[in-house]
Structures are given as structure tokens and as C-alpha cells.
Amino acid sequence: MQKRIVLLITVLSLMLCGCAEKAPDSSASGQTESAQVVQTESAEAGQSEKYTVELTERQKKILRDEGLPEEYDRLTDSQKNAIVKIERVLSYLEETYEDEFEYLGYVSGGLDGEYVTAKISDTLPEKIVTVYISYKNGKYSYSDNYEAKIAEEEYKKEITDFLSGYLDPADFQVYAEIRELRNAGESLVERAVGVPLILVNNVCSGEEVKAAAQAYAEWIAAMENKGGGGADFKVYRAEDYILINEFNYRDYLGKWIYELDVTVDADDTINIEKYES
């Protein structure tokens, strides 16, 4: 699981967010999902009306887990902005994909921009979705990689089915994360942007692994819309290979005997480099 991001990070001002001294525009998209605005009757004639914000139970849990106050008025301005944005993003995901999500982290900005990470509930291994937040012309918009994450199992199956013509399925495993799904292409392998890992048992001969890597590269090069790609074939001792599974494979990424680094350039030039551990 990705490390939880502390909400004390400075964030951009949230133009649509209500605060205790100002009544938010109730017509703003997502307002009711983010927090409930409650009007308080003035105690004395002529006194200005006051507004408070009541957080959802999910927002309170996030704050509680971060060791922060659960009362909106006790938060700093940056924390108020963050907790409202997080709820709006989670609501956006649930309304768009009709799935349940668990908050993981929030980043206010930097090289990758402003984004929220969330785990799709009840998925093993975990599927983590990233939602990027944009603000333009007075409105917030979101972009995410949900569909890419959902497609990863089928993507790995397509690669596994192809390589099964060259290696025994019992002697290799495919792991892959899709960074982006392009619109053009007849298969997920053709549409996906990512570098799959092919972990191979050393009972396969060097010639078999090399032939599989070459065939994979030619397969990628023949795809009209792929525009290049690659893969890492990592070969392991049998005693290590039998211990590898989808939950711990990252722990073994530095324990290979040798690897074949396959790259296919945009002009379909194939390069296969061998590296010893």
C-alpha cells in the first residue's frame, strides 16, 4: 500500500469550498457530498448569520487516522481545503464507476501535479487508482487511471497466452501495471503503455528464454498502433522462483540470475540486452 500522505501539506486555495465565515454556493457541483453546510440563527437582531460545515463520517475517519481534529473549524485553512478535495474526489470515483474506494493519500502539487490516491475496495492484490485534479475557468475537473487498473488482469492474460507458445506456463509469471490506455488498438497489449515483467524459472534454457523474448519483441513491433514498447525477462533459480507470487514478487526483483531487457523503438527497431546479476 502506498504510504499515507499527511494532510498538513500546503494546498491550493479551494474556490468552491465553504468555510465557517462564508456561505458556500449550494449549487456548486459536489457541495453536498463534501460537507453539509448548516445555517445558525443569529442570537441578536442585526447580528450577521453564521455558517458551519459538518464533515461526513468518511472525512472524520480520514482526519482521525491522520491524528487531526474531526471538527472542521479546528482545522487550518490548508487542512480544510485538503479534506474537502479528498471527499469530492472519492465521491467522483464512486459516482463515475459505481465502485467503493478507500482513501490512501493526497499530494497538493509538484512535478506530477495535484492528486489523490485511493484503493478499490476488496481487491487482492490491491488496485490503486490515481485521480489528478485540475482547475480551469472556475471549475474543477478530474482525470484518473481506473479503467487501466481494471484492465491489467486481461492485459497480463494476453501476454501469458502469447508466451505460452514459447515457454511452459508453469515456468513463468507475468506482472504488469498499465500507466495509460490508448484508444487505438485491437488488443489491450496494443493499447497499453507499460513495461511488463516476465519472471522465468531457470529450468527453462537460455535459448528458450531468448527465443521467447525475441518473439515477444517481434509481436510488439508488428502492432500497427503500438508505437514501441518493451519488457523485462528476469530469470530466477528454481528454489527462488517457486516462492514468488503476486503478493511478494516485488521482494524478488533484485534476486534474478540474469535478465533480458527488451525494447522496441517507435520505428520498430528491436533491441535485446542481457545483464548478469
C-alpha positions in Angstrom: 0.0 0.0 0.0 1.3 3.4 -0.8 2.3 5.5 2.2 -0.4 7.7 3.6 0.1 11.3 2.8 -0.2 13.7 5.8 -2.8 16.4 5.4 -0.5 19.1 6.7 0.8 19.6 3.2 0.1 23.1 1.9 -2.6 23.0 -0.8 -4.0 25.4 -3.4 -7.0 27.6 -2.3 -10.3 25.9 -3.0 -12.6 28.3 -4.7 -15.7 26.2 -4.3 -15.1 25.2 -0.7 -17.3 26.7 2.1 -15.7 27.9 5.3 -17.1 28.9 8.7 -17.3 32.6 7.9 -18.8 32.4 4.4 -21.8 30.5 3.0 -20.8 28.3 0.0 -22.8 28.3 -3.2 -25.1 25.4 -2.7 -25.4 25.0 -6.5 -21.7 24.2 -6.8 -21.1 20.6 -8.0 -20.2 18.2 -5.2 -21.0 20.5 -2.3 -23.4 18.2 -0.6 -21.1 15.2 -0.9 -18.1 17.2 0.5 -19.7 18.6 3.6 -23.0 19.7 5.0 -23.5 23.4 5.4 -25.6 24.4 8.4 -27.0 27.9 8.9 -27.1 29.1 12.6 -29.8 31.6 13.7 -28.4 34.8 15.0 -28.8 35.3 18.7 -29.3 39.0 18.5 -31.1 41.2 16.0 -28.8 42.6 13.4 -26.1 40.1 14.1 -24.6 38.5 10.9 -25.7 35.0 10.1 -23.0 32.3 10.7 -22.4 29.1 8.8 -20.6 26.0 9.9 -19.5 22.9 8.0 -20.3 19.4 9.2 -17.9 16.8 7.8 -19.0 13.4 6.6 -18.2 10.3 8.6 -15.6 9.3 6.0 -13.9 12.7 6.3 -13.9 12.4 10.1 -12.3 9.0 9.8 -9.5 10.3 7.5 -8.8 13.1 9.9 -8.8 10.8 12.9 -6.4 8.4 11.2 -4.1 11.3 10.5 -4.3 12.4 14.1 -6.1 15.6 13.2 -9.2 17.2 14.8 -12.5 15.9 13.5 -14.2 19.4 13.8 -13.9 21.4 10.6 -13.5 24.8 12.5 -10.4 23.4 14.3 -8.5 22.7 11.1 -6.1 25.0 9.4 -7.1 26.5 6.1 -4.9 24.1 4.2 -6.3 21.1 6.1 -9.9 22.3 5.4 -9.1 22.6 1.7 -7.5 19.2 1.6 -10.2 17.3 3.4 -12.9 18.8 1.1 -11.0 18.0 -2.0 -10.4 14.4 -0.9 -14.1 13.8 -0.3 -15.0 15.3 -3.6 -12.6 13.1 -5.4 -13.8 9.9 -3.6 -17.4 10.9 -4.4 -16.4 11.5 -8.1 -14.9 8.0 -8.3 -17.9 6.3 -6.7 -20.4 8.1 -8.8 -18.5 7.6 -12.0 -17.6 3.9 -11.6 -20.2 2.6 -9.1 -17.4 1.0 -7.0 -16.2 1.5 -3.5 -12.9 3.2 -2.7 -10.6 3.7 0.3 -8.6 6.8 0.7 -4.8 6.4 0.6 -3.1 9.8 0.1 -3.2 13.3 -1.1 -0.5 15.4 -2.8 -1.1 19.1 -3.2 1.2 19.7 -6.1 4.7 19.2 -7.6 6.1 17.6 -10.7 3.1 15.3 -11.0 0.5 17.9 -10.1 -2.2 17.7 -7.5 -3.8 14.3 -7.0 -5.5 11.8 -4.7 -4.8 8.1 -4.5 -7.4 5.6 -3.5 -7.6 1.8 -3.3 -10.5 -0.1 -5.0 -12.1 -1.9 -2.1 -11.9 -5.6 -1.7 -9.3 -6.1 -4.4 -6.3 -8.5 -3.9 -3.7 -7.7 -4.8 -4.5 -4.0 -4.3 -5.5 -1.9 -7.2 -4.6 1.7 -6.6 -6.2 4.5 -8.6 -4.7 7.9 -9.0 -7.1 10.9 -9.6 -5.5 14.1 -10.9 -7.2 17.4 -10.0 -7.3 20.3 -12.5 -8.8 23.8 -12.1 -9.7 25.9 -15.1 -12.2 28.7 -15.8 -13.5 28.5 -12.3 -14.2 24.8 -12.3 -12.5 21.6 -11.0 -12.1 18.6 -13.3 -10.7 15.1 -12.7 -8.8 12.5 -14.7 -7.9 9.0 -13.5 -6.5 5.7 -14.4 -9.4 3.5 -13.1 -10.0 1.8 -16.4 -6.3 1.0 -16.9 -6.2 -0.6 -13.4 -9.3 -2.7 -14.1 -7.8 -3.9 -17.5 -4.5 -5.1 -16.0 -5.6 -8.7 -15.4 -6.8 -9.1 -19.0 -3.6 -7.4 -20.2 -1.4 -9.9 -18.3 -3.5 -12.8 -19.7 -2.9 -11.7 -23.3 0.8 -11.7 -22.7 0.7 -15.0 -20.8 -1.3 -16.6 -23.7 1.2 -15.4 -26.2 4.3 -16.5 -24.3 2.8 -19.9 -23.6 3.7 -20.8 -27.2 7.4 -20.5 -26.2 7.6 -21.3 -22.5 5.9 -23.7 -20.2 3.1 -21.7 -18.4 4.2 -23.3 -15.1 7.7 -21.8 -15.5 6.9 -18.1 -16.0 4.8 -15.4 -14.4 3.6 -12.1 -15.8 3.2 -8.9 -13.8 2.3 -5.6 -15.3 1.0 -2.2 -14.5 -0.7 -0.1 -17.2 0.3 3.6 -17.0 -2.1 4.6 -19.8 -4.6 3.1 -22.2 -4.6 4.5 -25.7 -7.8 4.5 -27.7 -6.3 2.9 -30.8 -5.6 -0.8 -31.0 -7.2 -4.2 -31.3 -5.9 -5.7 -28.1 -5.0 -4.4 -24.6 -1.3 -5.2 -25.4 -1.5 -2.8 -28.3 -3.4 -0.1 -26.4 -1.5 -0.3 -23.1 1.5 1.8 -22.1 3.7 0.0 -19.7 6.6 -2.4 -19.4 5.6 -5.9 -18.2 7.8 -8.1 -16.0 8.2 -11.7 -17.1 9.7 -13.7 -14.3 11.1 -17.0 -15.5 12.2 -20.3 -13.8 15.8 -21.2 -14.6 14.6 -24.7 -15.6 14.0 -23.0 -19.0 17.1 -23.0 -21.1 18.8 -19.8 -22.1 17.9 -20.4 -25.7 14.2 -20.8 -24.8 14.1 -17.6 -22.9 16.0 -15.8 -25.7 13.5 -17.1 -28.3 10.5 -16.1 -26.1 12.0 -12.6 -25.7 12.7 -12.2 -29.5 9.1 -13.5 -30.3 7.6 -11.0 -27.9 9.6 -8.1 -29.4 8.5 -9.1 -32.9 4.9 -9.4 -31.7 5.0 -5.8 -30.4 6.8 -4.4 -33.5 4.1 -5.9 -35.7 1.3 -4.0 -33.9 0.2 -1.0 -36.1 -0.8 1.3 -33.2 1.7 0.2 -30.5 4.4 2.7 -31.3 7.1 0.8 -29.5 7.3 -0.9 -26.1 9.3 -3.4 -24.2 9.5 -6.0 -21.4 11.9 -7.3 -18.8 12.5 -11.0 -18.7 14.1 -11.9 -15.3 15.3 -15.4 -14.8 15.5 -16.9 -11.3 16.9 -20.0 -9.6 14.2 -22.7 -9.2 14.3 -22.5 -5.4 13.6 -18.8 -5.5 11.1 -19.0 -8.4 8.7 -21.4 -6.6 8.4 -18.8 -3.7 7.3 -15.9 -6.0 3.7 -14.9 -6.2 1.5 -11.9 -6.9 1.8 -10.6 -3.4 5.5 -10.8 -2.9 7.1 -10.6 -6.4 8.5 -7.1 -5.8 10.6 -8.5 -3.0 12.4 -10.7 -5.6 13.0 -8.1 -8.3 16.7 -7.8 -7.3 17.3 -11.6 -6.9 17.4 -12.7 -10.5 20.3 -14.6 -12.1 20.2 -12.7 -15.4 17.7 -10.6 -17.3 16.9 -9.8 -20.9 15.9 -6.2 -21.4 13.6 -6.0 -24.4 12.9 -2.7 -26.1 11.1 -1.9 -29.4 11.6 1.6 -30.7 8.9 3.6 -32.4 10.4 2.7 -35.8 10.1 -1.0 -34.8 13.8 -1.5 -34.2 14.3 -4.3 -31.7 17.0 -4.3 -29.0 17.6 -7.2 -26.5 20.3 -6.7 -23.9 21.4 -9.3 -21.4 22.5 -8.4 -17.9 24.0 -10.7 -15.3 23.3 -10.2 -11.6 
